[in-house]
Amino acid sequence: MPRTSRSEHDRREVSRVEGFSDAVFAFAITLLVVSLEVPKTYHELMEVIRGFPAFAIGFALIFQVWWRHYKFFRTYDLEDAYVVSLTGVLLFVVLFYTYPLKFVWSLVFTQLEGRAVTNDMITLAQVPTLFVVYGAGVVAVFGILALLYSHAYRERRTLELSPIETLDTRAQIYSNVGVAGVGVLSVVVALVLGRVAPNLVGIAGYLYCLIGIVEWRVGEYRGRARKKLAT
């Protein structure tokens, strides 16, 4: 039977860094809100409802980042200068990333609703830059998460991680690196197609569907490795 690690027993109280992180994530979600005011007319209500799908997607994506960050602090008793510094950079990127995140998904649902995307919103020549900014945010966020989990993996003996916890840490590294890699691929495709085939630059957005494949493969790896540990 795999040994239980010390980190599974020593569940500490929420630290100031965690509390501050939660507050920043909550503020980032507030920035996604369609309107901070209660609609006063039917037209305003419909505008809020039209913006809800984009808000829902943005909320889900930021929640995913928060969840990975939360799991890190709940699993590893690590709060050294390296972790605090990376957390600070992560929170900064999340706050900046909120704006392109909301803008991209607002454009997506504008098109899905059959409404025209006017030049006042964005021109075709500006689309590649938008995907580059969005992709850079993805790379930065998940790259930082990968660095956090890599740090925990390096400190696995100090943390007295069990074999299963060590495996899960590796899987988290692969998952975050994989998502960041999809972001890099999207940026490259946006830059290339922006020069040679601007009308096809939307492919850079569809590439994020590859995240599902990344998570599936990481899950398969984790499942196989867990079975080996159990034997």
Backbone hydrogen bonds, N-H to C=O, Kabsch-Sander energy under -0.5 kcal/mol:
donor,donor_aa,acceptor,acceptor_aa,energy
6,R,160,E,-0.7
7,S,159,L,-0.6
8,E,5,S,-1.0
9,H,5,S,-0.5
9,H,6,R,-1.3
10,D,6,R,-2.4
11,R,9,H,-1.8
12,R,10,D,-0.9
19,G,15,S,-2.7
20,F,16,R,-2.6
21,S,17,V,-2.4
22,D,18,E,-2.7
23,A,19,G,-1.9
24,V,20,F,-2.1
25,F,21,S,-2.6
26,A,22,D,-2.3
27,F,23,A,-2.1
28,A,24,V,-2.4
29,I,25,F,-2.1
30,T,26,A,-1.8
31,L,27,F,-1.7
32,L,28,A,-0.6
32,L,29,I,-0.9
33,V,29,I,-0.6
33,V,30,T,-1.1
45,L,41,T,-2.1
46,M,42,Y,-2.4
47,E,43,H,-1.8
48,V,44,E,-2.0
49,I,45,L,-2.4
50,R,46,M,-2.4
51,G,47,E,-1.3
52,F,48,V,-0.6
52,F,49,I,-1.0
55,F,51,G,-1.8
56,A,52,F,-2.8
57,I,53,P,-2.2
58,G,54,A,-2.4
59,F,55,F,-2.9
60,A,56,A,-2.3
61,L,57,I,-2.3
62,I,58,G,-2.4
63,F,59,F,-2.6
64,Q,60,A,-1.9
65,V,61,L,-1.6
66,W,62,I,-2.6
67,W,63,F,-2.9
68,R,64,Q,-1.9
69,H,65,V,-2.2
70,Y,66,W,-3.2
71,K,67,W,-2.6
72,F,68,R,-1.5
73,F,69,H,-1.7
74,R,70,Y,-2.2
75,T,71,K,-1.6
76,Y,72,F,-2.4
78,L,76,Y,-1.9
84,V,80,D,-2.5
85,S,81,A,-2.4
86,L,82,Y,-2.4
87,T,83,V,-2.4
88,G,84,V,-2.2
89,V,85,S,-2.1
90,L,86,L,-2.7
91,L,87,T,-2.6
92,F,88,G,-1.9
93,V,89,V,-2.4
94,V,90,L,-2.6
95,L,91,L,-2.1
96,F,92,F,-1.9
97,Y,93,V,-3.3
98,T,94,V,-1.4
99,Y,96,F,-1.0
101,L,97,Y,-2.1
102,K,98,T,-2.4
103,F,99,Y,-2.4
104,V,100,P,-2.7
105,W,101,L,-1.9
106,S,102,K,-1.8
107,L,103,F,-2.0
108,V,104,V,-2.1
109,F,105,W,-2.1
110,T,106,S,-1.6
111,Q,107,L,-2.0
112,L,108,V,-2.2
113,E,109,F,-1.6
114,G,111,Q,-1.6
115,R,110,T,-2.0
118,T,116,A,-0.8
121,M,118,T,-1.1
122,I,118,T,-2.1
126,Q,123,T,-1.1
127,V,123,T,-0.8
127,V,124,L,-0.8
130,L,126,Q,-1.9
131,F,127,V,-2.2
132,V,128,P,-2.0
133,V,129,T,-2.6
134,Y,130,L,-2.6
135,G,131,F,-2.9
136,A,132,V,-2.6
137,G,133,V,-1.7
138,V,134,Y,-1.9
139,V,135,G,-2.8
140,A,136,A,-2.5
141,V,137,G,-2.7
142,F,138,V,-2.3
143,G,139,V,-1.9
144,I,140,A,-2.2
145,L,141,V,-1.8
146,A,142,F,-1.9
147,L,143,G,-1.9
148,L,144,I,-2.2
149,Y,145,L,-2.3
150,S,146,A,-2.2
151,H,147,L,-2.0
152,A,148,L,-1.8
153,Y,149,Y,-2.1
154,R,150,S,-2.2
155,E,151,H,-1.6
156,R,153,Y,-1.4
159,L,155,E,-2.6
160,E,156,R,-0.5
161,L,156,R,-2.4
166,T,162,S,-2.6
167,L,163,P,-2.3
168,D,164,I,-2.6
169,T,165,E,-2.0
170,R,166,T,-2.1
171,A,167,L,-2.5
172,Q,168,D,-2.1
173,I,169,T,-2.0
174,Y,170,R,-2.6
175,S,171,A,-2.5
176,N,172,Q,-2.4
177,V,173,I,-2.6
178,G,174,Y,-2.5
179,V,175,S,-2.2
180,A,176,N,-2.3
181,G,177,V,-2.4
182,V,178,G,-1.8
183,G,179,V,-1.8
184,V,180,A,-2.1
185,L,181,G,-2.4
186,S,182,V,-2.4
187,V,183,G,-2.2
188,V,184,V,-2.4
189,V,185,L,-2.6
190,A,186,S,-2.5
191,L,187,V,-2.3
192,V,188,V,-2.5
193,L,189,V,-3.0
194,G,190,A,-1.9
195,R,191,L,-0.7
195,R,192,V,-1.1
196,V,192,V,-2.3
197,A,193,L,-2.0
200,L,197,A,-2.2
201,V,198,P,-1.4
203,I,200,L,-2.2
204,A,201,V,-1.8
205,G,202,G,-1.3
206,Y,202,G,-1.4
207,L,203,I,-1.4
208,Y,205,G,-1.6
209,C,206,Y,-2.0
210,L,207,L,-2.1
211,I,208,Y,-1.5
212,G,209,C,-1.2
213,I,209,C,-0.6
214,V,210,L,-2.4
215,E,211,I,-2.6
216,W,212,G,-2.0
217,R,213,I,-2.6
218,V,214,V,-2.4
219,G,215,E,-2.3
220,E,216,W,-2.2
221,Y,217,R,-2.5
222,R,218,V,-2.6
223,G,219,G,-2.4
224,R,220,E,-2.5
225,A,221,Y,-2.5
226,R,222,R,-2.4
227,K,223,G,-1.7
228,K,224,R,-1.8
229,L,225,A,-2.0
230,A,226,R,-1.6
231,T,227,K,-0.9
231,T,228,K,-0.6
